[in-house]
Amino acid sequence: MKNIVFYFSDQQRWDTVNETVTPNLMALADEGVLYENNFTCQPVCGPARACLQTGVYATQCGCFQNGIPLPADIKPLAQYFNEAGYETAYIGKWHLASDRLPGVGFHCEKTAVPKEKRGAYAYWRAADVLEFTSHGYDGYLFGDDNEKIEFQGYRADCINDFALEFLEKRDVSKPFFLFVSQLEPHHQNDHHRYEGYRETVAQFQDYPIPDDLSFLAGDYKACYPDYISAIHRLDHNVGRLVDKLKEKGLYENTVILYTSDHGSHFKTRNAEYKRSCHESATHTPLIIRGGDFTGGIRETRLTSLIDLPPTLLSIAGIEIPPTFRGVDLRRQRHGTDARDCVFMQISESQCGRAIRTERYKYAVRAAGIVSILRGASRVYFEDYLYDLSRDPIEKDNLIRDKRYQAVRAELKALLLREMLSAGEKKPLILPAIRKRKV
């Protein structure tokens, strides 16, 4: 049975994986498969994590906003591994235990997550909202018995240290499923900025700003050196973990997956960093190395975060439940199947839905606060259309362009198909009220 390491970053754009910033990740890609067109299914922290831990879309598990705990009536991912004889471990940020309702719900943003709210992971070194219990340097999380564990040093280093500690302490009679949930490069909420590794921030002072940011107002000029520095340090820690696997004789029998929950648009598309249909917020890195994922392949087919739960079970030889919504990428490696689109649900900043095909981005948005609170609507308005073959940086919104009327009709039908497949009721989609500039 294969060991599995799922290495998860937070708020990392797809275009930050390269030889300069992430040499260790590129080394994994050279041995495995780099997915060039991978997308989140929900561009905000908690909902994206809920999709991973349940195998279904955010509206299906009910976790369509931050601050909604995993439902008790859906079997979590780790339980499948527990029942298959795996030792399961979770390290880092959880974000799936506290209830958002002030004064009414259960809150553990700065306290220990009760065992029944840990998604069935057996070994535990985590905090529900790690950005509330730590900063770029120093902080605390909690252990198996709810004990507070303080750490000093750069947060990404310390979280990785807890993962290395698990590899030393693990039950050697069992295969393992290790989920490492880093907070970097996510901005530090209370400091209102990204916090890179101090020794290398200056090294990236002149790192090129991506084209899809450069024509818009945002905070990328001030933030990008720290952002890239944080990702560079994450890569350093991936290298440390790979070295530990090799030292313990585990590397060749371990499948490593690296991805992120969503990207960052640096306040260019709305007032913060995510919660948008744009490539900057939804296009994420994905590398899988080991098992059937070999050969240094650059895969261009569309993939989604929702594809990873069935892929993880497939790697372990565990039967994939029919409720899981994604594609098994292990099976896809040996076939010709290709998605015609990826589907995204967008919440908190709006109640929105979007699809991304090989050529187009098409998005709709509901009007009013009620739909945001409910997470769904019976009526949406067309919001964005981008022809990515001509406009990869999403500069020209074509949603009211008469030349694309037939394209919009085709994409509308595709989006409705995906919404119904995700268990949503068929809504009414009306033409755009106005054309948004970005």
FIZA-808733 format. One line per 4 residues: number of its first residue (from 1); for each residue z negated, x, y negated of C-alpha. Coordinates in nm, 3 decimals. Each point is the difference from the previous one (the first is absolute). Layout:
N
NUM	Z,X,Y  ...
% end
This chain:
438
1	0.000,0.000,0.000  0.093,0.129,-0.344  -0.262,0.074,-0.263  0.088,-0.149,-0.338
5	-0.086,0.111,-0.354  0.087,-0.241,-0.279  -0.022,0.188,-0.332  0.002,-0.239,-0.294
9	0.029,0.089,-0.367  -0.048,-0.242,-0.290  0.256,-0.068,-0.273  0.249,0.269,0.104
13	0.367,-0.023,-0.096  0.268,0.080,0.259  0.158,0.271,-0.215  -0.309,0.222,0.000
17	0.069,0.128,0.353  0.198,0.322,-0.025  -0.022,0.373,0.074  -0.168,0.080,-0.333
21	-0.277,-0.261,0.002  -0.051,-0.074,0.371  0.110,0.292,0.222  -0.229,-0.105,0.286
25	0.139,-0.352,0.003  0.351,0.140,-0.005  -0.090,0.215,0.300  -0.104,-0.318,0.184
29	0.324,-0.166,-0.111  0.200,0.295,0.133  -0.156,-0.063,0.341  0.000,-0.379,-0.017
33	0.162,-0.282,-0.198  0.000,-0.044,-0.378  0.070,-0.360,-0.102  0.184,0.012,-0.331
37	-0.003,-0.374,-0.069  -0.352,-0.112,0.077  -0.167,-0.273,-0.206  -0.335,-0.168,-0.029
41	-0.024,-0.371,0.075  -0.270,-0.047,-0.265  -0.029,0.240,-0.299  -0.377,-0.011,-0.049
45	-0.283,0.166,0.193  -0.197,-0.264,0.190  0.291,-0.224,0.105  0.207,0.297,0.122
49	-0.297,0.115,0.209  -0.051,-0.350,0.137  0.362,-0.007,0.118  -0.057,0.327,0.185
53	-0.321,-0.115,0.166  0.131,-0.344,0.106  0.372,0.052,0.058  0.089,-0.304,-0.210
57	0.093,-0.060,-0.363  -0.272,-0.033,-0.263  0.038,-0.375,-0.039  -0.021,-0.042,0.378
61	-0.335,0.178,0.029  -0.125,-0.142,-0.331  -0.052,0.339,-0.168  0.259,-0.046,-0.274
65	-0.219,0.158,-0.273  -0.254,0.279,-0.023  -0.351,-0.113,0.082  0.080,-0.222,0.298
69	-0.156,0.124,0.326  0.182,0.014,0.331  -0.018,-0.340,0.172  -0.226,-0.025,0.302
73	0.252,-0.207,0.195  0.276,0.263,0.013  -0.034,0.278,0.256  0.005,0.328,-0.196
77	0.218,0.297,0.086  -0.283,0.224,0.118  -0.113,-0.255,0.258  0.330,0.032,0.187
81	-0.062,0.376,0.021  -0.365,-0.047,0.104  0.105,-0.228,0.285  0.265,0.253,0.110
85	-0.264,0.272,0.041  0.049,0.181,-0.330  -0.274,0.139,-0.219  0.063,-0.143,-0.345
89	-0.108,0.163,-0.326  0.034,-0.093,-0.367  -0.049,0.250,-0.283  0.017,-0.070,-0.377
93	0.089,-0.311,-0.200  -0.023,-0.340,0.172  0.033,-0.270,-0.272  -0.016,-0.291,0.245
97	-0.366,-0.105,0.009  -0.112,-0.122,-0.342  0.064,-0.351,-0.127  0.146,-0.026,-0.351
101	-0.202,-0.308,-0.099  -0.269,0.111,-0.251  -0.348,-0.113,0.087  0.124,-0.196,0.300
105	0.180,0.234,0.236  -0.126,0.297,0.199  0.018,0.327,-0.193  -0.020,0.354,0.140
109	0.219,0.189,-0.247  -0.274,0.264,-0.041  -0.207,-0.065,0.312  0.058,0.033,0.373
113	0.254,-0.217,0.179  -0.174,-0.199,0.277  0.125,0.075,0.349  0.149,-0.347,0.041
117	0.223,0.061,-0.304  0.144,0.337,0.109  0.307,-0.128,0.182  -0.141,0.102,0.342
121	0.020,0.377,-0.065  -0.265,0.178,0.206  -0.044,0.326,-0.193  -0.053,-0.062,-0.373
125	-0.010,0.224,-0.306  0.112,-0.228,-0.282  -0.070,-0.198,-0.315  0.143,-0.341,-0.075
129	0.118,0.100,-0.349  0.000,0.379,0.001  0.105,0.018,-0.367  -0.335,-0.168,-0.083
133	-0.210,0.245,0.205  0.177,0.323,-0.101  0.222,0.176,-0.250  0.270,0.262,0.040
137	-0.294,0.232,0.063  -0.324,-0.101,0.176  -0.125,-0.333,0.130  -0.128,-0.174,0.309
141	0.098,-0.224,0.289  -0.183,-0.139,0.304  -0.033,0.086,0.368  -0.024,-0.186,0.329
145	-0.357,-0.116,-0.064  0.054,-0.091,-0.367  -0.150,0.330,-0.109  0.114,0.127,-0.338
149	0.194,0.327,0.029  0.050,0.192,-0.323  0.278,0.253,-0.046  0.076,0.268,-0.256
153	0.338,0.143,-0.085  0.348,-0.143,-0.040  0.002,-0.345,0.156  0.316,0.049,0.206
157	-0.146,0.317,0.151  -0.326,-0.173,0.087  0.163,-0.306,0.158  0.212,0.235,0.208
161	-0.315,0.191,0.101  -0.140,-0.322,0.149  0.322,-0.037,0.201  -0.033,0.356,0.129
165	-0.362,-0.074,0.089  0.114,-0.294,0.213  0.239,0.224,0.191  -0.295,0.227,0.080
169	-0.233,-0.286,0.102  0.242,-0.233,0.177  -0.033,-0.115,0.360  0.237,0.242,0.176
173	0.034,-0.239,0.295  0.194,-0.249,-0.215  0.317,0.006,-0.208  -0.067,-0.070,-0.367
177	0.138,-0.208,-0.283  -0.110,0.165,-0.326  0.068,-0.178,-0.329  -0.043,0.229,-0.304
181	0.008,-0.206,-0.320  0.011,0.231,-0.301  -0.041,-0.132,-0.354  0.221,0.264,-0.161
185	0.221,-0.013,-0.197  -0.137,-0.337,-0.123  -0.121,0.008,-0.361  -0.377,0.015,-0.055
189	-0.086,-0.351,-0.124  -0.294,0.075,-0.226  0.161,0.313,-0.146  0.333,-0.181,-0.056
193	0.206,0.294,0.123  0.123,0.193,0.301  -0.218,0.291,0.111  0.186,0.289,0.159
197	-0.135,0.311,0.168  -0.113,0.206,-0.298  0.132,0.331,0.127  0.359,-0.126,0.021
201	0.042,-0.253,-0.284  0.144,0.266,-0.232  0.245,0.101,0.273  0.165,-0.342,-0.031
205	-0.013,-0.029,-0.380  0.380,0.008,-0.026  0.076,-0.190,0.319  0.303,-0.225,-0.065
209	-0.067,-0.363,-0.090  0.194,-0.237,0.229  0.302,-0.164,-0.158  -0.126,-0.352,0.069
213	-0.299,0.064,-0.226  0.153,0.209,-0.275  0.181,-0.278,-0.190  -0.310,-0.223,-0.022
217	-0.331,0.016,-0.185  -0.295,0.090,0.222  -0.268,0.264,0.057  0.200,0.224,0.234
221	0.027,0.292,-0.241  -0.378,0.038,-0.013  -0.064,-0.088,0.366  0.278,0.153,0.207
225	-0.138,0.356,0.033  -0.331,-0.134,0.139  0.184,-0.247,0.219  0.221,0.266,0.160
229	-0.294,0.240,0.028  -0.195,-0.262,0.197  0.291,-0.054,0.239  0.041,0.376,0.043
233	-0.368,0.017,0.100  0.043,-0.290,0.241  0.277,0.200,0.162  -0.232,0.301,0.027
237	-0.243,-0.219,0.189  0.267,-0.132,0.233  0.064,0.364,0.083  -0.369,0.055,0.069
241	-0.006,-0.297,0.235  0.311,0.122,0.184  -0.164,0.341,0.039  -0.310,-0.164,0.151
245	0.212,-0.199,0.244  0.172,0.321,0.108  -0.331,0.184,0.027  -0.136,-0.274,0.230
249	0.319,-0.007,0.210  0.076,-0.356,-0.112  0.305,0.038,-0.219  0.275,-0.044,0.259
253	-0.157,-0.320,0.135  -0.068,-0.151,-0.344  0.228,-0.223,-0.205  -0.055,0.035,-0.376
257	0.105,-0.271,-0.245  -0.015,0.058,-0.375  0.061,-0.272,-0.259  -0.148,-0.172,-0.305
261	-0.100,-0.354,-0.094  0.232,-0.013,-0.304  0.136,0.219,-0.278  -0.065,0.034,-0.373
265	0.210,-0.097,-0.302  -0.243,0.149,-0.256  -0.030,-0.308,-0.220  0.375,-0.026,-0.048
269	0.059,-0.336,0.169  -0.327,-0.175,-0.086  -0.338,0.092,-0.149  -0.117,0.214,0.296
273	0.146,0.191,0.295  0.115,-0.235,0.278  0.033,-0.378,0.065  0.372,0.012,-0.069
277	0.317,-0.035,0.207  0.156,0.318,-0.141  0.080,0.308,0.208  -0.266,0.199,-0.185
281	-0.269,-0.236,0.133  0.142,-0.094,0.339  0.199,0.297,0.138  -0.241,0.217,0.201
285	0.014,0.309,0.223  -0.003,-0.032,0.377  0.002,0.289,0.248  -0.067,-0.036,0.373
289	-0.025,0.307,0.221  -0.066,0.012,0.374  0.079,-0.198,0.314  0.339,-0.167,-0.044
293	0.017,0.107,-0.363  0.159,0.343,0.020  0.307,0.191,-0.107  -0.031,0.041,-0.377
297	0.180,-0.330,-0.058  0.057,-0.146,-0.348  0.000,-0.374,0.067  0.171,-0.212,-0.264
301	-0.054,-0.346,0.150  -0.239,-0.228,-0.191  -0.358,0.000,0.123  -0.318,-0.173,-0.117
305	-0.375,0.052,0.009  -0.012,-0.314,0.216  0.193,0.194,0.268  -0.282,0.246,0.056
309	-0.254,-0.217,0.192  0.247,-0.080,0.282  0.121,0.359,-0.004  -0.356,0.130,0.042
313	-0.063,-0.227,0.298  0.334,0.097,0.152  -0.083,0.370,-0.027  -0.323,-0.068,0.192
317	0.173,-0.210,0.265  -0.184,-0.313,-0.113  0.179,-0.335,0.018  0.100,-0.122,-0.345
321	-0.130,-0.352,-0.068  0.262,-0.260,-0.099  -0.187,-0.064,-0.326  0.088,0.346,-0.138
325	0.277,-0.029,-0.258  0.144,0.351,-0.013  0.259,0.201,0.192  -0.103,0.252,0.266
329	0.145,0.322,-0.141  -0.047,0.177,0.332  0.231,-0.248,0.169  0.236,0.014,-0.298
333	0.033,0.377,0.044  0.188,-0.062,0.325  0.207,-0.295,-0.122  0.237,-0.098,-0.274
337	-0.205,-0.282,-0.150  -0.024,0.014,-0.377  -0.177,-0.224,-0.249  0.224,-0.175,-0.250
341	-0.292,-0.004,-0.246  -0.369,0.063,-0.050  -0.222,-0.279,-0.133  -0.276,0.043,-0.258
345	-0.273,-0.231,-0.127  -0.137,0.084,-0.345  -0.336,-0.117,-0.132  -0.262,0.031,-0.275
349	0.237,0.087,-0.286  0.217,-0.291,0.112  0.074,-0.216,0.297  0.330,0.152,0.105
353	0.230,0.056,0.295  0.275,0.258,0.042  0.248,0.143,0.244  0.164,0.340,0.002
357	0.330,0.037,0.183  0.199,0.320,0.038  0.171,-0.074,-0.332  -0.201,-0.260,-0.192
361	-0.349,-0.086,-0.125  -0.062,-0.372,-0.056  -0.329,-0.146,-0.120  -0.142,-0.336,-0.100
365	-0.318,-0.091,-0.186  -0.213,-0.315,-0.027  -0.115,-0.131,-0.335  -0.366,-0.056,-0.088
369	-0.341,0.130,0.099  -0.055,-0.252,0.283  0.264,0.160,0.221  -0.156,0.343,-0.055
373	-0.339,-0.129,0.111  0.147,-0.175,0.304  0.232,0.284,0.094  0.300,-0.229,0.048
377	0.204,-0.262,-0.183  0.232,-0.287,0.076  0.227,0.101,-0.290  0.129,0.345,-0.100
381	0.241,0.122,-0.264  0.249,0.281,0.051  -0.140,0.309,-0.171  0.185,0.323,0.087
385	0.326,0.109,0.153  0.100,0.365,0.020  0.317,0.147,0.146  -0.156,0.320,0.133
389	0.334,0.155,0.093  0.088,0.012,-0.370  -0.348,-0.004,-0.151  -0.250,0.182,0.226
393	-0.256,0.031,-0.281  -0.003,-0.378,-0.060  0.093,0.011,-0.364  0.233,-0.300,-0.016
397	-0.140,-0.336,0.111  0.296,-0.214,0.114  -0.192,-0.319,0.071  0.203,-0.204,-0.249
401	0.328,0.186,0.035  0.269,-0.255,0.096  0.195,0.265,0.191  -0.282,0.012,0.257
405	-0.034,-0.374,0.056  0.125,0.019,0.360  -0.221,0.302,0.072  -0.305,-0.186,-0.130
409	0.079,-0.296,0.226  0.020,0.227,0.305  -0.319,0.182,-0.088  -0.181,-0.326,-0.072
413	0.084,-0.123,0.350  -0.120,0.331,0.147  -0.327,-0.019,-0.193  -0.063,-0.359,0.112
417	0.058,0.108,0.360  -0.261,0.273,-0.035  -0.252,-0.229,-0.167  0.030,-0.253,0.281
421	-0.031,0.278,0.259  -0.324,0.107,-0.170  -0.141,-0.349,0.047  0.057,-0.121,-0.354
425	0.121,-0.349,-0.087  0.353,-0.015,-0.132  -0.021,0.011,-0.381  0.240,-0.102,-0.271
429	0.159,0.304,-0.168  0.142,-0.073,-0.346  0.220,0.213,-0.228  -0.168,0.248,-0.232
433	-0.151,-0.148,-0.317  0.062,0.324,-0.181  0.124,0.347,0.081  -0.271,0.262,0.021
437	0.104,0.332,-0.145  -0.164,0.211,0.271
% end
